[in-house]
Amino acid sequence: PAQTLRQPAAADGEQIELERLVLGLLIRHPILADRLGERLSGLRFRNAAHQALAGMILEAYADMLSDSSEALLAAMPARARMCLGEVWGEPGDATGPRLRRR
């Protein structure tokens, strides 16, 4: 019998959502950048924008060393805003509505 294969698009979508979840948690709990920074810098995201955002989050945390999501979001460069919207929601929302839905 023929084996049923899962559609690549579905797997890609799941991977993208997982990446967004990891990034959202990193924003919500910036201390993870300190605790897991070396491991996080070694992660390879499938989505290039997510890869870039992970690097910007780690850099912003290293510059500010604060455990505040608000401070981290404020420290992010303007070029991160579009990807942040997909991962977090509006920068002014301290609870991250997109993260909460995930």
Secondary structure as GFF3:
##gff-version 3
##sequence-region A 1 102
A	DSSP	alpha_helix	8	28	.	.	.	ID=ss1
A	DSSP	alpha_helix	31	42	.	.	.	ID=ss2
A	DSSP	alpha_helix	48	64	.	.	.	ID=ss3
A	DSSP	alpha_helix	69	75	.	.	.	ID=ss4
A	DSSP	three_ten_helix	78	80	.	.	.	ID=ss5
A	DSSP	alpha_helix	81	87	.	.	.	ID=ss6
A	DSSP	alpha_helix	97	101	.	.	.	ID=ss7
###
